[in-house]
Amino acid sequence: MKILILSHDEVAELLPMKDCIAVMREALIALAAGQVHQPLRTIIRPPDAAGLMGLMPSYISGDSAAFGLKAICIFPGNPAKGKDAHQGAVLLFSAETGELLAMMNASAITAIRTAAVSGVATDLLARKDACNLAIIGTGVQARSHLAAMSEVRFIKRCRIASRQVEHAEEFAEEMRRSFSFALEPVETVEEALKGADLIVTATTAAEPILKREWISSGAHLNVVGASTPNTREVDTATIAVSSLFVDRRESTINEAGDYLFAVRDGTIGPDHIRAELGEVLHGGKPGRTSPDEITLFKSLGLAVEDLAAAEYLYRKAKELSAGTWVEYS
């Protein structure tokens, strides 16, 4: 038999943001419906290594049944070398025979599906008239989130902040080629958040870069960057005042520093998590309940999201005879 191999550019071409948002919506509904088997990710973190490796297996049942595994290395020093911090592969296996079907570039899938899930969250939770976007960070996820936010809301203005204002300026200049709304680089996070009703934090920060007093009433936040128990992007006060939504409870209470620091501070408890996104999509839990409410989606990324993206890519590549097919038997 032949297996499919998809490069970074092939993944990007076959998985446009609009399509991926729809795929992620269905994956999250399947998770809420009990159609997904997914253990917590395994992290391999050697003390003398420059990075870490994460292993994320999953299985989804139903018409698109499949096994998947993402093996991803995260090397924080990569952006300085002009490389994505995420490196690895997503493997797709047959649910009928266990045969390997495909190997796909994990950096591309991670970039697109992470922002697509934030797109689902934003469409579900943000006010319908939200149009002033703030993006904190200028890396891969900042770029993909700009695309995702523009798919689900009519954006009038986006302010961008980074640790170095030069990076924000470069980001705005680059993105103006693809987006017609105003892109404004600013010097501070506080300035970026003035009047923002859509907020994305996509940084490598270990300590809070966002404070409660900077957030407008009625805003929606997608908190994306920190994904370990000892790192966070937002302060405890922000978590405490927000209606908190997550991709998966089990992942949040084990891995999300933004949530765990607030728990350690004694400010919130497990009941502070209002719902998983899939539970809202499935109709079992409420989303936003008032225009003035601050909603916050804490993104960690789930193996089923990678699996759903890979299964969609496999079907589309077969349909279009795309990618490279290699004899593997």
Residue pairs with C-beta under 8 A, 6 or more apart in sequence:
1 99
1 327
1 328
1 329
2 325
2 326
2 327
2 328
3 100
3 101
3 102
3 103
3 325
3 326
3 328
4 92
4 101
4 102
4 103
4 104
4 314
4 317
4 318
4 323
4 324
4 325
5 102
5 103
5 104
5 323
5 324
5 325
5 326
6 14
6 102
6 103
6 104
6 105
6 313
6 317
6 322
6 323
6 324
7 105
7 323
7 324
8 105
8 107
8 108
9 108
10 105
10 317
10 322
10 323
11 104
11 105
11 108
11 109
11 112
11 313
12 108
12 112
13 322
14 313
14 316
14 317
14 320
14 322
14 323
15 108
15 109
15 112
15 309
15 312
15 313
15 316
17 112
17 115
17 116
17 119
17 144
17 147
17 148
17 151
18 151
19 312
20 112
20 113
20 116
20 309
20 312
21 116
21 119
21 120
21 123
21 148
21 151
21 152
23 113
23 116
23 308
23 309
23 312
24 113
24 116
24 117
24 119
24 120
24 305
24 308
24 309
25 120
25 281
26 308
27 36
27 60
27 302
27 304
27 305
27 307
27 308
28 117
28 120
28 247
28 276
28 277
28 278
28 281
29 278
29 281
29 282
30 36
30 60
30 62
30 278
30 304
30 308
31 38
31 248
31 276
31 278
31 302
31 304
32 276
32 278
32 279
32 281
32 282
32 284
33 278
33 282
35 60
35 61
35 62
36 58
36 59
36 60
36 61
36 304
37 58
37 59
37 60
38 57
38 58
38 59
38 248
38 302
38 303
38 304
39 57
40 250
40 251
40 254
40 255
41 54
41 55
41 56
41 251
41 255
41 303
42 54
42 55
43 52
43 53
43 54
44 52
44 53
44 54
44 55
45 52
46 52
50 75
50 77
51 73
51 74
51 75
51 76
51 77
52 73
52 74
53 71
53 72
53 73
53 74
53 88
54 70
54 71
54 72
54 73
54 74
55 69
55 70
55 71
56 69
56 70
56 71
56 72
56 302
56 303
56 306
57 67
57 68
57 69
57 303
58 67
58 68
58 69
58 302
58 303
58 304
58 306
58 307
59 65
59 66
59 67
59 68
59 95
59 307
60 66
60 68
60 304
60 307
60 308
60 311
61 95
64 308
64 311
65 95
66 92
66 93
66 94
66 95
66 101
66 307
66 310
66 311
67 92
67 93
67 94
67 95
67 98
67 307
68 90
68 91
68 92
68 93
68 303
68 304
68 306
68 307
68 310
68 311
69 90
69 91
69 93
69 303
70 88
70 89
70 90
70 91
70 106
70 109
70 110
70 303
70 306
71 88
71 89
71 91
71 106
72 86
72 87
72 88
72 106
72 110
73 86
73 87
73 88
74 85
74 86
74 87
75 83
75 85
75 87
76 85
76 204
78 84
78 85
78 87
79 85
79 139
84 107
84 111
84 140
85 139
85 140
85 204
86 106
86 107
86 110
86 111
86 140
87 106
87 107
88 106
88 107
89 103
89 104
89 105
89 106
90 102
90 103
90 104
90 105
90 106
90 109
90 306
90 307
90 309
90 310
91 100
91 102
91 103
91 104
91 310
92 100
92 101
92 102
92 103
92 104
92 307
92 310
92 311
92 314
93 99
93 100
93 101
94 101
100 328
101 314
102 310
102 313
102 314
102 317
104 310
104 313
106 306
107 140
109 306
109 309
109 310
109 313
110 301
110 306
111 140
111 141
111 143
111 144
112 144
112 309
113 301
113 305
113 306
113 308
113 309
114 141
114 144
114 224
114 299
114 301
114 305
115 141
115 144
115 145
115 147
115 148
116 148
117 247
117 277
117 299
117 301
117 305
118 145
118 148
118 149
118 200
118 222
118 224
118 297
118 299
119 148
119 149
119 151
119 152
120 277
120 281
121 220
121 222
121 245
121 277
121 297
121 299
122 130
122 148
122 149
122 152
122 153
122 198
122 220
122 222
122 297
123 152
123 153
124 277
124 280
124 281
124 287
125 220
125 245
125 280
125 287
125 288
125 295
125 297
126 152
126 153
126 197
126 198
126 220
126 288
126 295
127 197
127 218
127 220
127 288
127 291
129 197
130 153
130 197
130 198
130 219
130 220
131 153
131 154
131 155
131 156
131 157
131 197
131 198
132 155
132 156
132 157
132 158
132 159
132 195
132 196
132 197
132 198
133 146
133 149
133 153
133 155
133 157
133 158
133 159
133 196
133 198
133 199
133 200
134 158
134 159
134 160
134 161
134 192
134 193
134 196
134 198
134 199
134 200
135 142
135 145
135 146
135 158
135 159
135 160
135 161
135 192
135 200
135 202
136 160
136 161
136 162
136 189
136 192
136 199
136 200
136 201
136 202
136 203
136 209
136 210
136 233
137 162
137 200
137 201
137 202
137 203
137 204
137 225
138 160
138 162
138 167
138 168
138 170
138 171
139 202
139 203
139 204
141 202
141 224
141 225
142 160
142 171
142 200
142 202
143 171
143 175
145 200
145 202
145 222
145 224
146 158
146 175
146 179
147 178
149 155
149 158
149 198
149 200
150 179
150 181
153 198
155 179
155 181
155 198
156 181
156 182
157 181
157 182
157 184
158 179
158 181
158 182
158 183
158 184
159 184
159 185
159 186
159 191
159 192
159 193
159 194
159 196
160 168
160 171
160 172
160 183
160 184
160 185
160 186
160 192
161 168
161 185
161 186
161 187
161 188
161 189
161 191
161 192
162 168
162 171
165 185
165 186
165 187
168 185
168 186
169 185
171 183
171 185
172 183
172 184
172 185
175 183
176 183
186 192
189 209
189 210
189 214
190 211
190 214
193 199
193 210
193 214
193 215
193 216
194 214
194 216
195 216
196 215
196 216
196 219
197 216
197 218
197 219
197 220
198 219
198 220
199 210
199 215
199 219
199 220
199 221
199 222
200 221
200 222
200 224
201 209
201 210
201 221
201 222
201 223
201 224
201 225
201 233
201 234
202 224
202 225
203 209
203 225
203 233
204 225
205 225
205 226
205 231
205 232
205 233
206 226
206 230
206 231
206 232
207 231
207 232
208 232
208 233
208 234
208 235
208 238
209 233
209 234
210 221
210 233
210 234
210 235
210 238
211 235
211 237
211 238
212 235
212 237
212 238
212 241
215 221
215 238
215 294
217 292
217 294
218 291
218 292
218 293
218 294
219 294
219 295
220 288
220 294
220 295
220 296
220 297
221 234
221 238
221 242
221 294
221 295
221 296
221 297
222 297
222 299
223 233
223 234
223 258
223 296
223 297
223 298
223 299
224 233
224 299
225 233
226 232
226 233
226 256
226 257
226 258
227 255
227 256
227 300
227 301
228 255
228 257
229 254
229 255
229 256
229 257
229 260
230 257
231 257
232 257
232 258
232 261
233 258
234 258
234 296
236 261
236 262
236 265
236 267
237 267
238 294
238 296
239 258
239 259
239 261
239 262
239 267
239 268
239 272
239 296
240 262
240 267
240 268
240 272
241 294
242 294
242 295
242 296
243 274
243 288
243 289
243 293
243 294
243 295
243 296
244 259
244 268
244 272
244 273
244 274
244 296
244 298
245 273
245 274
245 275
245 276
245 277
245 280
245 287
245 295
245 296
245 297
245 298
246 252
246 256
246 259
246 273
246 275
246 276
246 277
246 297
246 298
246 300
247 276
247 277
247 297
247 298
247 299
247 300
247 301
247 302
247 305
248 276
248 300
248 302
249 273
249 276
251 300
251 302
252 259
252 273
252 298
252 300
253 259
253 260
253 270
253 273
255 300
256 298
256 300
258 298
259 268
259 272
259 273
259 298
262 268
262 272
263 269
263 270
274 285
274 286
275 284
275 285
275 286
275 287
276 285
277 297
279 285
280 286
280 287
287 295
288 295
316 322
317 323
